[in-house]
């Protein structure tokens, strides 16, 4: 969406698609912002493709989007959901972003049994089902998300978290961390972990008392959209 001089880069999560962020993008575009939601490498094709990915492939796809916005906008805010929040944080540690929003992002060491299994069997078992009922329902509701976890991609994500974890203190841009209390995919403790490690002097945390993970397409979206918009306005000075 082409709008004014303030850009918003919206980054979807692991196994997801830009559709996860489309409603937020439309909301921001309606308020005059230039919005870009890139498709990360090997997403929205086939789960097998993701097993050929390395974490830096996902980062570079988002970086391309950042560079496109940086060329046409005076200021850019990066927003990511789930693993897209991880990518948004890494961008904020390396680029001159005006602000960063992390929504339901993982960051703590991953201890889920499927993660441990993925590292052990990734060479012989390419996929692990999203057996958690909440994950399955969200995949079906959003319909564009892969219904399985590609095991090598999960292994790459664990390595990705280690790199970004080390970069959190280098982030100085204003930050907004958002999460749900009953997120069964990424536990709530991750939000506090990220918030506490950020180097940003201006940072805030918003917690929703819901059992959802993809908060950009759920019951709290009206409030979340309003808060993200208010954050963008504040950090860029773009309020009417």
ZAMIRO-263230 format. One record per residue (C-alpha): residue number from 1; residue in one letter; x, y, z. Coordinates in Angstrom, 1 decimal. Layout:
REM residues N
+-----+------+--------+--------+--------+
! seq ! type !      X !      Y !      Z !
+-----+------+--------+--------+--------+
! NUM !    A !      X !      Y !      Z !
...
+-----+------+--------+--------+--------+
REM end
This chain:
REM residues 240
+-----+------+--------+--------+--------+
! seq ! type !      X !      Y !      Z !
+-----+------+--------+--------+--------+
!   1 !    X !    0.0 !    0.0 !    0.0 !
!   2 !    X !    1.5 !    3.3 !   -1.1 !
!   3 !    X !    0.8 !    6.2 !    1.3 !
!   4 !    X !    2.7 !    9.0 !    3.0 !
!   5 !    X !    6.3 !    9.5 !    4.1 !
!   6 !    X !    6.1 !    7.1 !    7.1 !
!   7 !    X !    6.4 !    3.4 !    6.2 !
!   8 !    X !    5.4 !    0.3 !    8.1 !
!   9 !    X !    7.1 !   -3.0 !    7.4 !
!  10 !    X !    4.9 !   -5.9 !    8.5 !
!  11 !    X !    6.6 !   -9.3 !    8.9 !
!  12 !    X !    4.7 !  -12.6 !    9.2 !
!  13 !    X !    5.7 !  -15.6 !   11.3 !
!  14 !    X !    7.3 !  -19.0 !   10.6 !
!  15 !    X !    5.1 !  -21.2 !    8.3 !
!  16 !    X !    2.8 !  -18.2 !    7.9 !
!  17 !    X !    2.2 !  -15.7 !    5.0 !
!  18 !    X !    1.7 !  -12.0 !    4.6 !
!  19 !    X !   -2.1 !  -12.7 !    5.0 !
!  20 !    X !   -1.4 !  -12.9 !    8.8 !
!  21 !    X !   -0.6 !   -9.2 !    8.7 !
!  22 !    X !   -3.0 !   -8.0 !    6.0 !
!  23 !    X !   -5.7 !   -6.6 !    8.2 !
!  24 !    X !   -3.2 !   -4.6 !   10.2 !
!  25 !    X !   -1.7 !   -3.4 !    6.9 !
!  26 !    X !   -5.1 !   -2.3 !    5.6 !
!  27 !    X !   -5.7 !   -0.5 !    8.9 !
!  28 !    X !   -2.5 !    1.4 !    8.8 !
!  29 !    X !   -2.8 !    2.2 !    5.0 !
!  30 !    X !   -6.3 !    3.7 !    5.7 !
!  31 !    X !   -4.5 !    6.1 !    8.0 !
!  32 !    X !   -2.1 !    7.3 !    5.4 !
!  33 !    X !    0.9 !    5.1 !    6.0 !
!  34 !    X !    3.0 !    3.3 !    3.3 !
!  35 !    X !    2.8 !   -0.4 !    4.1 !
!  36 !    X !    4.8 !   -3.4 !    2.9 !
!  37 !    X !    4.3 !   -7.0 !    3.9 !
!  38 !    X !    7.0 !   -9.1 !    2.3 !
!  39 !    X !    6.6 !  -12.9 !    1.8 !
!  40 !    X !    9.5 !  -14.5 !    3.5 !
!  41 !    X !   11.7 !  -17.0 !    1.6 !
!  42 !    X !   10.1 !  -20.4 !    1.1 !
!  43 !    X !    6.8 !  -19.4 !    2.7 !
!  44 !    X !    3.4 !  -19.7 !    1.0 !
!  45 !    X !    4.6 !  -22.4 !   -1.4 !
!  46 !    X !    5.0 !  -25.9 !    0.1 !
!  47 !    X !    6.3 !  -27.1 !    3.5 !
!  48 !    X !    9.1 !  -29.0 !    1.8 !
!  49 !    X !   10.6 !  -25.7 !    0.5 !
!  50 !    X !   11.1 !  -24.5 !    4.1 !
!  51 !    X !   13.4 !  -27.3 !    4.8 !
!  52 !    X !   15.9 !  -25.8 !    2.4 !
!  53 !    X !   15.8 !  -22.5 !    4.2 !
!  54 !    X !   18.4 !  -21.0 !    6.6 !
!  55 !    X !   17.3 !  -18.4 !    9.1 !
!  56 !    X !   19.3 !  -15.7 !    7.3 !
!  57 !    X !   17.1 !  -16.3 !    4.2 !
!  58 !    X !   14.1 !  -15.1 !    6.1 !
!  59 !    X !   16.0 !  -12.2 !    7.5 !
!  60 !    X !   17.3 !  -11.1 !    4.0 !
!  61 !    X !   13.8 !  -11.2 !    2.6 !
!  62 !    X !   12.7 !   -8.8 !    5.4 !
!  63 !    X !   15.8 !   -6.7 !    4.9 !
!  64 !    X !   14.9 !   -6.3 !    1.2 !
!  65 !    X !   11.5 !   -5.0 !    2.3 !
!  66 !    X !   13.1 !   -2.6 !    4.8 !
!  67 !    X !   15.4 !   -1.3 !    2.1 !
!  68 !    X !   12.5 !   -0.7 !   -0.3 !
!  69 !    X !   10.6 !    1.3 !    2.3 !
!  70 !    X !   13.8 !    3.2 !    3.3 !
!  71 !    X !   14.2 !    4.4 !   -0.2 !
!  72 !    X !   10.7 !    5.9 !   -0.5 !
!  73 !    X !    9.9 !    6.8 !    3.1 !
!  74 !    X !   11.4 !    9.3 !    5.6 !
!  75 !    X !   10.8 !    7.0 !    8.6 !
!  76 !    X !   10.1 !    3.3 !    8.9 !
!  77 !    X !    8.6 !    1.3 !   11.8 !
!  78 !    X !    9.0 !   -2.5 !   11.7 !
!  79 !    X !    6.3 !   -4.8 !   13.1 !
!  80 !    X !    6.5 !   -8.6 !   13.4 !
!  81 !    X !    4.2 !  -11.3 !   14.6 !
!  82 !    X !    5.6 !  -14.5 !   16.2 !
!  83 !    X !    8.9 !  -15.4 !   14.5 !
!  84 !    X !    8.4 !  -12.2 !   12.4 !
!  85 !    X !    8.8 !  -10.3 !   15.6 !
!  86 !    X !   12.2 !  -12.0 !   16.0 !
!  87 !    X !   13.1 !  -10.7 !   12.5 !
!  88 !    X !   11.7 !   -7.2 !   13.4 !
!  89 !    X !   14.0 !   -7.1 !   16.5 !
!  90 !    X !   17.1 !   -8.1 !   14.5 !
!  91 !    X !   16.3 !   -5.4 !   11.9 !
!  92 !    X !   16.0 !   -2.9 !   14.8 !
!  93 !    X !   19.4 !   -3.9 !   16.1 !
!  94 !    X !   21.0 !   -3.3 !   12.7 !
!  95 !    X !   19.1 !   -0.6 !   10.9 !
!  96 !    X !   17.9 !    3.0 !   11.7 !
!  97 !    X !   14.3 !    2.1 !   12.4 !
!  98 !    X !   12.0 !    4.7 !   14.0 !
!  99 !    X !   10.3 !    2.0 !   16.2 !
! 100 !    X !    9.8 !   -1.7 !   16.5 !
! 101 !    X !    6.8 !   -3.8 !   17.5 !
! 102 !    X !    7.1 !   -7.4 !   18.6 !
! 103 !    X !    3.9 !   -9.4 !   18.7 !
! 104 !    X !    3.9 !  -12.8 !   20.3 !
! 105 !    X !    7.5 !  -13.3 !   19.5 !
! 106 !    X !    9.6 !  -16.2 !   20.9 !
! 107 !    X !   13.0 !  -15.5 !   22.4 !
! 108 !    X !   13.7 !  -17.8 !   25.3 !
! 109 !    X !   15.4 !  -21.2 !   24.7 !
! 110 !    X !   12.8 !  -23.5 !   23.0 !
! 111 !    X !   12.1 !  -26.6 !   25.2 !
! 112 !    X !    8.9 !  -27.9 !   23.5 !
! 113 !    X !    9.3 !  -31.7 !   22.8 !
! 114 !    X !    8.7 !  -31.2 !   19.1 !
! 115 !    X !   11.7 !  -28.8 !   19.0 !
! 116 !    X !   13.9 !  -31.3 !   20.6 !
! 117 !    X !   12.6 !  -34.0 !   18.3 !
! 118 !    X !   13.2 !  -31.8 !   15.2 !
! 119 !    X !   16.9 !  -31.3 !   16.0 !
! 120 !    X !   17.3 !  -35.1 !   16.5 !
! 121 !    X !   15.4 !  -36.4 !   13.5 !
! 122 !    X !   15.4 !  -33.5 !   11.0 !
! 123 !    X !   17.6 !  -35.5 !    8.5 !
! 124 !    X !   15.1 !  -38.3 !    8.3 !
! 125 !    X !   11.7 !  -36.8 !    9.4 !
! 126 !    X !   11.0 !  -33.7 !    7.4 !
! 127 !    X !    7.8 !  -32.6 !    9.2 !
! 128 !    X !    6.3 !  -32.6 !   12.7 !
! 129 !    X !    2.5 !  -32.0 !   12.9 !
! 130 !    X !    1.1 !  -29.0 !   14.6 !
! 131 !    X !   -0.5 !  -31.3 !   17.2 !
! 132 !    X !   -1.5 !  -28.6 !   19.6 !
! 133 !    X !   -5.2 !  -27.9 !   19.2 !
! 134 !    X !   -4.8 !  -24.1 !   19.3 !
! 135 !    X !   -2.1 !  -24.2 !   16.6 !
! 136 !    X !   -4.3 !  -26.5 !   14.4 !
! 137 !    X !   -7.3 !  -24.3 !   14.8 !
! 138 !    X !   -5.3 !  -21.1 !   13.9 !
! 139 !    X !   -3.8 !  -22.8 !   10.9 !
! 140 !    X !   -7.2 !  -23.8 !    9.6 !
! 141 !    X !   -8.7 !  -20.4 !   10.4 !
! 142 !    X !   -6.0 !  -18.5 !    8.7 !
! 143 !    X !   -5.9 !  -21.2 !    5.9 !
! 144 !    X !   -2.6 !  -20.0 !    4.4 !
! 145 !    X !   -0.3 !  -21.2 !    7.2 !
! 146 !    X !    1.4 !  -24.6 !    6.7 !
! 147 !    X !   -0.3 !  -27.3 !    8.8 !
! 148 !    X !    3.0 !  -28.8 !    9.8 !
! 149 !    X !    6.4 !  -27.7 !   11.3 !
! 150 !    X !    9.2 !  -28.3 !    8.8 !
! 151 !    X !   11.8 !  -29.8 !   11.1 !
! 152 !    X !   14.9 !  -28.2 !    9.6 !
! 153 !    X !   13.2 !  -24.8 !    9.7 !
! 154 !    X !   12.5 !  -25.3 !   13.4 !
! 155 !    X !   16.1 !  -26.1 !   14.0 !
! 156 !    X !   17.0 !  -23.0 !   12.1 !
! 157 !    X !   14.7 !  -21.0 !   14.3 !
! 158 !    X !   16.4 !  -22.2 !   17.5 !
! 159 !    X !   19.7 !  -20.9 !   16.0 !
! 160 !    X !   18.0 !  -17.7 !   14.9 !
! 161 !    X !   16.9 !  -17.0 !   18.5 !
! 162 !    X !   20.4 !  -17.3 !   19.8 !
! 163 !    X !   21.6 !  -14.7 !   17.3 !
! 164 !    X !   18.8 !  -12.2 !   18.0 !
! 165 !    X !   18.9 !  -12.8 !   21.8 !
! 166 !    X !   22.5 !  -11.5 !   21.7 !
! 167 !    X !   21.4 !   -8.4 !   19.7 !
! 168 !    X !   18.6 !   -7.3 !   22.0 !
! 169 !    X !   20.7 !   -4.9 !   24.1 !
! 170 !    X !   21.8 !   -3.2 !   20.9 !
! 171 !    X !   18.3 !   -2.1 !   20.2 !
! 172 !    X !   17.8 !    1.6 !   21.1 !
! 173 !    X !   14.7 !    2.5 !   19.0 !
! 174 !    X !   11.4 !    2.8 !   20.8 !
! 175 !    X !    9.8 !   -0.6 !   21.3 !
! 176 !    X !    6.4 !   -2.1 !   21.9 !
! 177 !    X !    6.1 !   -5.7 !   23.1 !
! 178 !    X !    2.7 !   -7.4 !   22.8 !
! 179 !    X !    1.6 !  -10.9 !   23.9 !
! 180 !    X !   -1.3 !  -13.0 !   25.2 !
! 181 !    X !   -1.5 !  -14.6 !   28.7 !
! 182 !    X !   -2.6 !  -18.0 !   27.4 !
! 183 !    X !   -0.4 !  -18.3 !   24.2 !
! 184 !    X !    0.2 !  -22.0 !   23.9 !
! 185 !    X !    2.6 !  -21.6 !   21.0 !
! 186 !    X !    4.9 !  -19.0 !   22.6 !
! 187 !    X !    4.6 !  -18.7 !   26.4 !
! 188 !    X !    4.0 !  -15.3 !   27.9 !
! 189 !    X !    7.4 !  -15.3 !   29.7 !
! 190 !    X !    9.0 !  -14.6 !   26.3 !
! 191 !    X !    7.4 !  -11.1 !   26.4 !
! 192 !    X !    9.0 !  -10.2 !   29.7 !
! 193 !    X !   12.3 !  -11.8 !   28.6 !
! 194 !    X !   12.4 !   -9.6 !   25.5 !
! 195 !    X !   11.3 !   -6.4 !   27.3 !
! 196 !    X !   13.9 !   -6.8 !   30.0 !
! 197 !    X !   16.8 !   -7.3 !   27.6 !
! 198 !    X !   15.9 !   -4.5 !   25.2 !
! 199 !    X !   18.4 !   -1.6 !   25.2 !
! 200 !    X !   15.6 !    0.8 !   24.4 !
! 201 !    X !   15.0 !    3.7 !   26.8 !
! 202 !    X !   11.4 !    4.1 !   25.6 !
! 203 !    X !    9.7 !    0.7 !   25.7 !
! 204 !    X !    6.3 !   -0.5 !   26.6 !
! 205 !    X !    4.5 !   -3.9 !   27.1 !
! 206 !    X !    0.9 !   -4.8 !   26.4 !
! 207 !    X !   -0.5 !   -8.1 !   27.6 !
! 208 !    X !   -3.9 !   -9.4 !   26.5 !
! 209 !    X !   -5.8 !  -11.9 !   28.6 !
! 210 !    X !   -6.7 !  -14.3 !   25.7 !
! 211 !    X !   -5.7 !  -17.7 !   24.5 !
! 212 !    X !   -4.4 !  -16.7 !   21.0 !
! 213 !    X !   -1.1 !  -16.6 !   19.2 !
! 214 !    X !   -1.6 !  -14.7 !   15.9 !
! 215 !    X !   -3.0 !  -11.6 !   17.6 !
! 216 !    X !   -3.1 !   -9.7 !   14.3 !
! 217 !    X !   -6.1 !  -11.9 !   13.3 !
! 218 !    X !   -8.1 !  -12.6 !   16.5 !
! 219 !    X !  -10.5 !  -11.3 !   19.1 !
! 220 !    X !   -8.2 !   -8.4 !   20.3 !
! 221 !    X !   -7.4 !   -7.0 !   16.9 !
! 222 !    X !   -9.4 !   -3.8 !   17.2 !
! 223 !    X !   -7.4 !   -2.8 !   20.4 !
! 224 !    X !   -4.1 !   -4.1 !   19.0 !
! 225 !    X !   -4.5 !   -2.2 !   15.8 !
! 226 !    X !   -5.3 !    1.0 !   17.7 !
! 227 !    X !   -2.3 !    0.5 !   20.0 !
! 228 !    X !    0.1 !   -0.2 !   17.1 !
! 229 !    X !   -1.2 !    2.9 !   15.3 !
! 230 !    X !   -0.8 !    5.1 !   18.3 !
! 231 !    X !    2.7 !    3.8 !   18.7 !
! 232 !    X !    3.6 !    4.5 !   15.1 !
! 233 !    X !    2.1 !    8.0 !   15.5 !
! 234 !    X !    4.1 !    8.7 !   18.7 !
! 235 !    X !    7.5 !    7.5 !   17.5 !
! 236 !    X !    7.3 !    9.2 !   14.1 !
! 237 !    X !    5.4 !   12.3 !   15.1 !
! 238 !    X !    2.8 !   11.5 !   12.5 !
! 239 !    X !   -0.3 !   12.1 !   14.5 !
! 240 !    X !   -2.9 !   14.4 !   13.0 !
+-----+------+--------+--------+--------+
REM end
